[in-house]
Amino acid sequence: MNLLFECTHALVYARKRVKALFWQWYHLRYCLASNVRFIDRKSVKFNDHAVISINPKSSVEIGKAFVVNSGPESGIGVTMSKISVGPEATLKIGDFTGISSTTILVKNSVVIGNHVNIGGGQFYK
C-alpha cells in the first residue's frame, strides 16, 4: 500500500514538473519569436499557462528575474495572467519584478520599474 502511494505521488509530481517545463519553454519561444528583448533570459520564469499576445510591430523589453505566476496554483487568485501589447506600443519591465493573476494591456506605453510585485485578486471589507 505504501509503495502504491509513493509511486502515485511520484507520478503526480512528474506530471506537474513536465507541465511547468512545457509552459516555460512555450512562453519563452513565443516571446523570442515576437522579438521580445530579455536582459537575462535564463532568469525569467513563467509558472503555468499565461495568455501572451505581442504584436510584431511593438517593442518589449523584460529585465532579469521577471516571474509570471498564473492560474489556480499561483498562490493568489484563480485567473490566468495576461499580457497584451498592441501595434506600435512599448512595454518595459524592470529587474526582479513579478506578476500573479494580473492583466497588462498596452496600447501606447507602460513602464514597470525594478523590484515591483503586482498581484491579482480583490479584497472586500
TILORO-698480 format. One record per residue: residue number from 1; residue in one letter; x, y, z of N, C-alpha, C in turn. Coordinates in nm, 4 decimals. Layout:
<rs>
@vose=NUM zamar=a nx=X ny=Y nz=Z cax=X cay=Y caz=Z cx=X cy=Y cz=Z
...
</rs>
This chain:
<rs>
@vose=1 zamar=m nx=0.0825 ny=-0.1196 nz=0.0000 cax=0.0000 cay=0.0000 caz=0.0000 cx=0.0867 cy=0.1256 cz=0.0000
@vose=2 zamar=n nx=0.1898 ny=0.1252 nz=0.0828 cax=0.2787 cay=0.2391 caz=0.0915 cx=0.3537 cy=0.2614 cz=-0.0403
@vose=3 zamar=l nx=0.3946 ny=0.1529 nz=-0.1062 cax=0.4639 cay=0.1627 caz=-0.2339 cx=0.3725 cy=0.2215 cz=-0.3401
@vose=4 zamar=l nx=0.2446 ny=0.1820 nz=-0.3408 cax=0.1484 cay=0.2371 caz=-0.4350 cx=0.1325 cy=0.3877 cz=-0.4149
@vose=5 zamar=f nx=0.1237 ny=0.4309 nz=-0.2911 cax=0.1114 cay=0.5734 caz=-0.2605 cx=0.2340 cy=0.6502 cz=-0.3091
@vose=6 zamar=e nx=0.3520 ny=0.5962 nz=-0.2832 cax=0.4750 cay=0.6632 caz=-0.3241 cx=0.4859 cy=0.6718 cz=-0.4756
@vose=7 zamar=c nx=0.4470 ny=0.5665 nz=-0.5473 cax=0.4502 cay=0.5684 caz=-0.6939 cx=0.3511 cy=0.6706 cz=-0.7497
@vose=8 zamar=t nx=0.2316 ny=0.6750 nz=-0.6920 cax=0.1304 cay=0.7712 caz=-0.7364 cx=0.1790 cy=0.9134 cz=-0.7107
@vose=9 zamar=h nx=0.2352 ny=0.9361 nz=-0.5950 cax=0.2869 cay=1.0679 caz=-0.5609 cx=0.3986 cy=1.1081 cz=-0.6580
@vose=10 zamar=a nx=0.4863 ny=1.0158 nz=-0.6903 cax=0.5955 cay=1.0435 caz=-0.7836 cx=0.5423 cy=1.0765 cz=-0.9225
@vose=11 zamar=l nx=0.4386 ny=1.0058 nz=-0.9680 cax=0.3797 cay=1.0340 caz=-1.0989 cx=0.3120 cy=1.1706 cz=-1.1027
@vose=12 zamar=v nx=0.2422 ny=1.2065 nz=-0.9970 cax=0.1777 cay=1.3382 caz=-0.9905 cx=0.2831 cy=1.4482 cz=-0.9941
@vose=13 zamar=y nx=0.3908 ny=1.4304 nz=-0.9172 cax=0.4989 cay=1.5280 caz=-0.9173 cx=0.5627 cy=1.5383 cz=-1.0557
@vose=14 zamar=a nx=0.5865 ny=1.4251 nz=-1.1210 cax=0.6473 cay=1.4248 caz=-1.2545 cx=0.5575 cy=1.4962 cz=-1.3546
@vose=15 zamar=r nx=0.4260 ny=1.4750 nz=-1.3464 cax=0.3325 cay=1.5414 caz=-1.4367 cx=0.3375 cy=1.6928 cz=-1.4183
@vose=16 zamar=k nx=0.3391 ny=1.7387 nz=-1.2924 cax=0.3456 cay=1.8824 caz=-1.2654 cx=0.4761 cy=1.9418 cz=-1.3162
@vose=17 zamar=r nx=0.5851 ny=1.8679 nz=-1.3001 cax=0.7157 cay=1.9176 caz=-1.3442 cx=0.7228 cy=1.9276 cz=-1.4963
@vose=18 zamar=v nx=0.6707 ny=1.8272 nz=-1.5663 cax=0.6692 cay=1.8298 caz=-1.7129 cx=0.5814 cy=1.9452 cz=-1.7619
@vose=19 zamar=k nx=0.4668 ny=1.9647 nz=-1.6980 cax=0.3769 cay=2.0752 caz=-1.7342 cx=0.4478 cy=2.2101 cz=-1.7155
@vose=20 zamar=a nx=0.5163 ny=2.2267 nz=-1.6038 cax=0.5876 cay=2.3517 caz=-1.5765 cx=0.6982 cy=2.3759 cz=-1.6791
@vose=21 zamar=l nx=0.7734 ny=2.2726 nz=-1.7113 cax=0.8796 cay=2.2869 caz=-1.8110 cx=0.8234 cy=2.3202 cz=-1.9486
@vose=22 zamar=f nx=0.7094 ny=2.2598 nz=-1.9846 cax=0.6478 cay=2.2886 caz=-2.1139 cx=0.6075 cy=2.4355 cz=-2.1238
@vose=23 zamar=w nx=0.5350 ny=2.4871 nz=-2.0220 cax=0.4890 cay=2.6265 caz=-2.0300 cx=0.6061 cy=2.7234 cz=-2.0273
@vose=24 zamar=q nx=0.7116 ny=2.6931 nz=-1.9532 cax=0.8307 cay=2.7781 caz=-1.9540 cx=0.8891 cy=2.7833 cz=-2.0949
@vose=25 zamar=w nx=0.9066 ny=2.6681 nz=-2.1558 cax=0.9611 cay=2.6607 caz=-2.2914 cx=0.8691 cy=2.7315 cz=-2.3907
@vose=26 zamar=y nx=0.7383 ny=2.7047 nz=-2.3826 cax=0.6424 cay=2.7614 caz=-2.4767 cx=0.6425 cy=2.9139 cz=-2.4716
@vose=27 zamar=h nx=0.6337 ny=2.9730 nz=-2.3527 cax=0.6275 cay=3.1186 caz=-2.3404 cx=0.7571 cy=3.1856 cz=-2.3839
@vose=28 zamar=l nx=0.8704 ny=3.1270 nz=-2.3494 cax=0.9972 cay=3.1851 caz=-2.3927 cx=1.0110 cy=3.1806 cz=-2.5444
@vose=29 zamar=r nx=0.9719 ny=3.0697 nz=-2.6059 cax=0.9797 cay=3.0599 caz=-2.7520 cx=0.8871 cy=3.1606 cz=-2.8190
@vose=30 zamar=y nx=0.7664 ny=3.1783 nz=-2.7652 cax=0.6725 cay=3.2757 caz=-2.8218 cx=0.7296 cy=3.4174 cz=-2.8102
@vose=31 zamar=c nx=0.7852 ny=3.4503 nz=-2.6929 cax=0.8420 cay=3.5836 caz=-2.6736 cx=0.9601 cy=3.6081 cz=-2.7675
@vose=32 zamar=l nx=1.0448 ny=3.5094 nz=-2.7828 cax=1.1578 cay=3.5241 caz=-2.8738 cx=1.1118 cy=3.5401 cz=-3.0182
@vose=33 zamar=a nx=1.0073 ny=3.4676 nz=-3.0572 cax=0.9529 cay=3.4803 caz=-3.1931 cx=0.8880 cy=3.6159 cz=-3.2142
@vose=34 zamar=s nx=0.8439 ny=3.6806 nz=-3.1046 cax=0.7805 cay=3.8126 caz=-3.1132 cx=0.8809 cy=3.9256 cz=-3.0911
@vose=35 zamar=n nx=1.0093 ny=3.8951 nz=-3.0970 cax=1.1172 cay=3.9934 caz=-3.0840 cx=1.1215 cy=4.0633 cz=-2.9485
@vose=36 zamar=v nx=1.0860 ny=3.9921 nz=-2.8433 cax=1.0986 cay=4.0457 caz=-2.7080 cx=1.2466 cy=4.0429 cz=-2.6707
@vose=37 zamar=r nx=1.2946 ny=4.1546 nz=-2.6141 cax=1.4339 cay=4.1616 caz=-2.5701 cx=1.4401 cy=4.1274 cz=-2.4213
@vose=38 zamar=f nx=1.5245 ny=4.0318 nz=-2.3878 cax=1.5451 cay=3.9910 caz=-2.2493 cx=1.6824 cy=4.0392 cz=-2.2042
@vose=39 zamar=i nx=1.6893 ny=4.0953 nz=-2.0827 cax=1.8186 cay=4.1318 caz=-2.0250 cx=1.8934 cy=4.0041 cz=-1.9863
@vose=40 zamar=d nx=1.8220 ny=3.9091 nz=-1.9242 cax=1.8793 cay=3.7797 caz=-1.8862 cx=1.7690 cy=3.6744 cz=-1.9004
@vose=41 zamar=r nx=1.7610 ny=3.6138 nz=-2.0167 cax=1.6522 cay=3.5205 caz=-2.0474 cx=1.6483 cy=3.4017 cz=-1.9519
@vose=42 zamar=k nx=1.7625 ny=3.3562 nz=-1.9056 cax=1.7666 cay=3.2379 caz=-1.8191 cx=1.7050 cy=3.2629 cz=-1.6817
@vose=43 zamar=s nx=1.6949 ny=3.3881 nz=-1.6411 cax=1.6396 cay=3.4177 caz=-1.5090 cx=1.4892 cy=3.4470 cz=-1.5124
@vose=44 zamar=v nx=1.4294 ny=3.4509 nz=-1.6310 cax=1.2854 cay=3.4763 caz=-1.6447 cx=1.2098 cy=3.3460 cz=-1.6230
@vose=45 zamar=k nx=1.0991 ny=3.3530 nz=-1.5470 cax=1.0252 cay=3.2307 caz=-1.5139 cx=0.8754 cy=3.2499 cz=-1.5370
@vose=46 zamar=f nx=0.8165 ny=3.1566 nz=-1.6099 cax=0.6722 cay=3.1521 caz=-1.6305 cx=0.6183 cy=3.0305 cz=-1.5569
@vose=47 zamar=n nx=0.5354 ny=3.0535 nz=-1.4564 cax=0.4749 cay=2.9447 caz=-1.3806 cx=0.3329 cy=2.9229 cz=-1.4301
@vose=48 zamar=d nx=0.3117 ny=2.8155 nz=-1.5000 cax=0.1826 cay=2.7747 caz=-1.5551 cx=0.1483 cy=2.8551 cz=-1.6806
@vose=49 zamar=h nx=0.0306 ny=2.8327 nz=-1.7322 cax=-0.0122 cay=2.8893 caz=-1.8594 cx=-0.0582 cy=3.0335 cz=-1.8442
@vose=50 zamar=a nx=0.0021 ny=3.1235 nz=-1.9183 cax=-0.0392 cay=3.2638 caz=-1.9251 cx=-0.0831 cy=3.2920 cz=-2.0688
@vose=51 zamar=v nx=-0.1630 ny=3.3959 nz=-2.0870 cax=-0.2063 cay=3.4368 caz=-2.2206 cx=-0.1188 cy=3.5545 cz=-2.2617
@vose=52 zamar=i nx=-0.0388 ny=3.5349 nz=-2.3645 cax=0.0533 cay=3.6397 caz=-2.4091 cx=0.0273 cy=3.6693 cz=-2.5561
@vose=53 zamar=s nx=0.0045 ny=3.7979 nz=-2.5851 cax=-0.0202 cay=3.8423 caz=-2.7217 cx=0.0647 cy=3.9665 cz=-2.7468
@vose=54 zamar=i nx=0.1661 ny=3.9514 nz=-2.8296 cax=0.2581 cay=4.0615 caz=-2.8562 cx=0.2601 cy=4.0884 cz=-3.0058
@vose=55 zamar=n nx=0.2254 ny=4.2095 nz=-3.0429 cax=0.2256 cay=4.2478 caz=-3.1833 cx=0.3700 cy=4.2590 cz=-3.2314
@vose=56 zamar=p nx=0.3992 ny=4.2073 nz=-3.3504 cax=0.5377 cay=4.2126 caz=-3.4012 cx=0.5902 cy=4.3548 cz=-3.4198
@vose=57 zamar=k nx=0.5008 ny=4.4523 nz=-3.4317 cax=0.5437 cay=4.5913 caz=-3.4505 cx=0.5628 cy=4.6654 cz=-3.3178
@vose=58 zamar=s nx=0.5493 ny=4.5944 nz=-3.2063 cax=0.5646 cay=4.6569 caz=-3.0753 cx=0.7078 cy=4.6411 cz=-3.0264
@vose=59 zamar=s nx=0.7370 ny=4.7069 nz=-2.9138 cax=0.8684 cay=4.6984 caz=-2.8528 cx=0.8513 cy=4.6510 cz=-2.7079
@vose=60 zamar=v nx=0.9120 ny=4.5368 nz=-2.6749 cax=0.9003 cay=4.4808 caz=-2.5400 cx=1.0399 cy=4.4465 cz=-2.4890
@vose=61 zamar=e nx=1.0683 ny=4.4945 nz=-2.3672 cax=1.1950 cay=4.4628 caz=-2.3023 cx=1.1658 cy=4.4135 cz=-2.1616
@vose=62 zamar=i nx=1.2220 ny=4.2981 nz=-2.1270 cax=1.1983 cay=4.2360 caz=-1.9964 cx=1.3307 cy=4.2234 cz=-1.9227
@vose=63 zamar=g nx=1.3329 ny=4.2731 nz=-1.7993 cax=1.4528 cay=4.2702 caz=-1.7173 cx=1.4807 cy=4.1319 cz=-1.6605
@vose=64 zamar=k nx=1.5885 ny=4.1242 nz=-1.5843 cax=1.6272 cay=3.9947 caz=-1.5280 cx=1.5389 cy=3.9587 cz=-1.4093
@vose=65 zamar=a nx=1.5213 ny=3.8286 nz=-1.3887 cax=1.4453 cay=3.7710 caz=-1.2775 cx=1.2985 cy=3.8139 cz=-1.2787
@vose=66 zamar=f nx=1.2381 ny=3.8229 nz=-1.3969 cax=1.0950 cay=3.8504 caz=-1.4091 cx=1.0195 cy=3.7187 cz=-1.3911
@vose=67 zamar=v nx=0.9146 ny=3.7188 nz=-1.3068 cax=0.8377 cay=3.5975 caz=-1.2781 cx=0.6902 cy=3.6234 cz=-1.3064
@vose=68 zamar=v nx=0.6278 ny=3.5298 nz=-1.3803 cax=0.4842 cay=3.5350 caz=-1.4069 cx=0.4197 cy=3.4139 cz=-1.3405
@vose=69 zamar=n nx=0.3333 ny=3.4378 nz=-1.2413 cax=0.2534 cay=3.3322 caz=-1.1799 cx=0.1139 cy=3.3413 cz=-1.2381
@vose=70 zamar=s nx=0.0600 ny=3.2290 nz=-1.2791 cax=-0.0677 cay=3.2304 caz=-1.3477 cx=-0.1506 cy=3.1094 cz=-1.3080
@vose=71 zamar=g nx=-0.2818 ny=3.1293 nz=-1.2965 cax=-0.3719 cay=3.0176 caz=-1.2731 cx=-0.3948 cy=2.9864 cz=-1.1270
@vose=72 zamar=p nx=-0.4721 ny=2.8809 nz=-1.1014 cax=-0.5133 cay=2.8494 caz=-0.9649 cx=-0.3997 cy=2.8070 cz=-0.8723
@vose=73 zamar=e nx=-0.2881 ny=2.7666 nz=-0.9253 cax=-0.1759 cay=2.7256 caz=-0.8415 cx=-0.0754 cy=2.8387 cz=-0.8206
@vose=74 zamar=s nx=-0.1141 ny=2.9611 nz=-0.8583 cax=-0.0208 cay=3.0730 caz=-0.8483 cx=-0.0115 cy=3.1311 cz=-0.7083
@vose=75 zamar=g nx=-0.1009 ny=3.0922 nz=-0.6210 cax=-0.0946 cay=3.1403 caz=-0.4846 cx=-0.1850 cy=3.2590 cz=-0.4564
@vose=76 zamar=i nx=-0.2279 ny=3.3299 nz=-0.5595 cax=-0.3175 cay=3.4435 caz=-0.5392 cx=-0.4148 cy=3.4481 cz=-0.6573
@vose=77 zamar=g nx=-0.5417 ny=3.4369 nz=-0.6295 cax=-0.6404 cay=3.4404 caz=-0.7366 cx=-0.6440 cy=3.3112 cz=-0.8160
@vose=78 zamar=v nx=-0.7389 ny=3.3012 nz=-0.9055 cax=-0.7516 cay=3.1812 caz=-0.9875 cx=-0.7454 cy=3.2118 cz=-1.1364
@vose=79 zamar=t nx=-0.7305 ny=3.3378 nz=-1.1726 cax=-0.7297 cay=3.3736 caz=-1.3136 cx=-0.5891 cy=3.3631 cz=-1.3715
@vose=80 zamar=m nx=-0.5836 ny=3.3473 nz=-1.5016 cax=-0.4556 cay=3.3416 caz=-1.5702 cx=-0.4001 cy=3.4828 cz=-1.5864
@vose=81 zamar=s nx=-0.2698 ny=3.4941 nz=-1.5847 cax=-0.2058 cay=3.6214 caz=-1.6158 cx=-0.2145 cy=3.6438 cz=-1.7653
@vose=82 zamar=k nx=-0.2326 ny=3.7709 nz=-1.8033 cax=-0.2446 cay=3.8058 caz=-1.9446 cx=-0.1565 cy=3.9262 cz=-1.9735
@vose=83 zamar=i nx=-0.0827 ny=3.9186 nz=-2.0828 cax=-0.0018 cay=4.0307 caz=-2.1294 cx=-0.0353 cy=4.0514 cz=-2.2759
@vose=84 zamar=s nx=-0.0848 ny=4.1713 nz=-2.3089 cax=-0.1209 cay=4.2031 caz=-2.4469 cx=-0.0575 cy=4.3370 cz=-2.4838
@vose=85 zamar=v nx=0.0211 ny=4.3358 nz=-2.5909 cax=0.0903 cay=4.4563 caz=-2.6367 cx=0.0483 cy=4.4816 cz=-2.7812
@vose=86 zamar=g nx=-0.0149 ny=4.5967 nz=-2.8029 cax=-0.0668 cay=4.6307 caz=-2.9354 cx=0.0407 cy=4.6818 cz=-3.0294
@vose=87 zamar=p nx=0.0018 ny=4.7116 nz=-3.1537 cax=0.0977 cay=4.7616 caz=-3.2526 cx=0.1512 cy=4.8984 cz=-3.2118
@vose=88 zamar=e nx=0.2792 ny=4.9210 nz=-3.2367 cax=0.3473 cay=5.0475 caz=-3.2058 cx=0.3504 cy=5.0779 cz=-3.0563
@vose=89 zamar=a nx=0.3170 ny=4.9835 nz=-2.9702 cax=0.3176 cay=5.0031 caz=-2.8254 cx=0.4524 cy=4.9613 cz=-2.7669
@vose=90 zamar=t nx=0.4804 ny=5.0115 nz=-2.6466 cax=0.6063 cay=4.9826 caz=-2.5784 cx=0.5777 cy=4.9322 cz=-2.4374
@vose=91 zamar=l nx=0.6390 ny=4.8190 nz=-2.4023 cax=0.6302 cay=4.7644 caz=-2.2673 cx=0.7717 cy=4.7408 cz=-2.2175
@vose=92 zamar=k nx=0.8034 ny=4.7991 nz=-2.1023 cax=0.9339 cay=4.7773 caz=-2.0411 cx=0.9105 cy=4.7321 cz=-1.8980
@vose=93 zamar=i nx=0.9656 ny=4.6158 nz=-1.8644 cax=0.9532 cay=4.5589 caz=-1.7300 cx=1.0922 cy=4.5508 cz=-1.6699
@vose=94 zamar=g nx=1.1061 ny=4.6068 nz=-1.5493 cax=1.2358 cay=4.6139 caz=-1.4834 cx=1.2827 cy=4.4819 cz=-1.4238
@vose=95 zamar=d nx=1.3952 ny=4.4891 nz=-1.3563 cax=1.4577 cay=4.3722 caz=-1.2947 cx=1.3847 cy=4.3338 cz=-1.1658
@vose=96 zamar=f nx=1.3848 ny=4.2048 nz=-1.1357 cax=1.3298 cay=4.1493 caz=-1.0117 cx=1.1831 cy=4.1891 cz=-0.9916
@vose=97 zamar=t nx=1.1052 ny=4.1767 nz=-1.0978 cax=0.9633 cay=4.2123 caz=-1.0960 cx=0.8810 cy=4.0866 cz=-1.1161
@vose=98 zamar=g nx=0.7632 ny=4.0812 nz=-1.0539 cax=0.6773 cay=3.9648 caz=-1.0679 cx=0.5314 cy=4.0024 cz=-1.0763
@vose=99 zamar=i nx=0.4546 ny=3.9198 nz=-1.1465 cax=0.3096 cay=3.9388 caz=-1.1550 cx=0.2413 cy=3.8063 cz=-1.1231
@vose=100 zamar=s nx=0.1250 ny=3.8152 nz=-1.0585 cax=0.0443 cay=3.6981 caz=-1.0272 cx=-0.1006 cy=3.7277 cz=-1.0620
@vose=101 zamar=s nx=-0.1600 ny=3.6457 nz=-1.1472 cax=-0.3005 cay=3.6612 caz=-1.1868 cx=-0.3307 cy=3.8056 cz=-1.2248
@vose=102 zamar=t nx=-0.2496 ny=3.8613 nz=-1.3126 cax=-0.2560 cay=4.0027 caz=-1.3496 cx=-0.2753 cy=4.0169 cz=-1.4999
@vose=103 zamar=t nx=-0.3473 ny=4.1225 nz=-1.5396 cax=-0.3625 cay=4.1556 caz=-1.6808 cx=-0.2889 cy=4.2857 cz=-1.7093
@vose=104 zamar=i nx=-0.2012 ny=4.2834 nz=-1.8099 cax=-0.1314 cay=4.4032 caz=-1.8550 cx=-0.1708 cy=4.4235 cz=-2.0012
@vose=105 zamar=l nx=-0.2401 ny=4.5333 nz=-2.0286 cax=-0.2852 cay=4.5664 caz=-2.1637 cx=-0.2181 cy=4.6966 cz=-2.2041
@vose=106 zamar=v nx=-0.1367 ny=4.6930 nz=-2.3098 cax=-0.0592 cay=4.8096 caz=-2.3503 cx=-0.1059 cy=4.8562 cz=-2.4873
@vose=107 zamar=k nx=-0.1520 ny=4.9818 nz=-2.4915 cax=-0.1908 cay=5.0423 caz=-2.6198 cx=-0.0902 cy=5.1466 cz=-2.6643
@vose=108 zamar=n nx=-0.0264 ny=5.2163 nz=-2.5686 cax=0.0759 cay=5.3148 caz=-2.6010 cx=0.2087 cy=5.2767 cz=-2.5370
@vose=109 zamar=s nx=0.2194 ny=5.2994 nz=-2.4056 cax=0.3446 cay=5.2708 caz=-2.3365 cx=0.3192 cy=5.2412 cz=-2.1894
@vose=110 zamar=v nx=0.3851 ny=5.1377 nz=-2.1393 cax=0.3809 cay=5.1035 caz=-1.9976 cx=0.5240 cy=5.0717 cz=-1.9542
@vose=111 zamar=v nx=0.5641 ny=5.1332 nz=-1.8417 cax=0.6948 cay=5.1049 caz=-1.7838 cx=0.6716 cy=5.0583 cz=-1.6404
@vose=112 zamar=i nx=0.7185 ny=4.9389 nz=-1.6087 cax=0.7114 cay=4.8835 caz=-1.4733 cx=0.8544 cy=4.8791 cz=-1.4225
@vose=113 zamar=g nx=0.8784 ny=4.9402 nz=-1.3091 cax=1.0140 cay=4.9550 caz=-1.2571 cx=1.0740 cy=4.8282 cz=-1.1998
@vose=114 zamar=n nx=1.1885 ny=4.8456 nz=-1.1344 cax=1.2587 cay=4.7354 caz=-1.0693 cx=1.1937 cy=4.7029 cz=-0.9356
@vose=115 zamar=h nx=1.2012 ny=4.5771 nz=-0.8949 cax=1.1532 cay=4.5307 caz=-0.7644 cx=1.0056 cy=4.5610 cz=-0.7425
@vose=116 zamar=v nx=0.9231 ny=4.5373 nz=-0.8436 cax=0.7787 cay=4.5614 caz=-0.8351 cx=0.7068 cy=4.4268 cz=-0.8373
@vose=117 zamar=n nx=0.6111 ny=4.4082 nz=-0.7478 cax=0.5265 cay=4.2892 caz=-0.7485 cx=0.3827 cy=4.3341 cz=-0.7663
@vose=118 zamar=i nx=0.3134 ny=4.2727 nz=-0.8635 cax=0.1748 cay=4.3060 caz=-0.8923 cx=0.0948 cy=4.1786 cz=-0.8783
@vose=119 zamar=g nx=-0.0084 ny=4.1833 nz=-0.7946 cax=-0.0904 cay=4.0639 caz=-0.7716 cx=-0.2363 cy=4.0898 cz=-0.8003
@vose=120 zamar=g nx=-0.3032 ny=3.9891 nz=-0.8515 cax=-0.4467 cay=3.9978 caz=-0.8775 cx=-0.5253 cy=3.9657 cz=-0.7532
@vose=121 zamar=g nx=-0.6543 ny=3.9541 nz=-0.7711 cax=-0.7410 cay=3.9255 caz=-0.6577 cx=-0.8037 cy=4.0528 cz=-0.6033
@vose=122 zamar=q nx=-0.9016 ny=4.0367 nz=-0.5202 cax=-0.9724 cay=4.1508 caz=-0.4655 cx=-0.9914 cy=4.1321 cz=-0.3169
@vose=123 zamar=f nx=-0.9998 ny=4.2431 nz=-0.2470 cax=-1.0241 cay=4.2398 caz=-0.1035 cx=-1.1504 cy=4.3183 cz=-0.0743
@vose=124 zamar=y nx=-1.2453 ny=4.2554 nz=-0.0078 cax=-1.3691 cay=4.3226 caz=0.0291 cx=-1.3748 cy=4.3325 cz=0.1787
@vose=125 zamar=k nx=-1.4179 ny=4.4508 nz=0.2282 cax=-1.4275 cay=4.4692 caz=0.3732 cx=-1.5697 cy=4.4924 cz=0.4146
</rs>
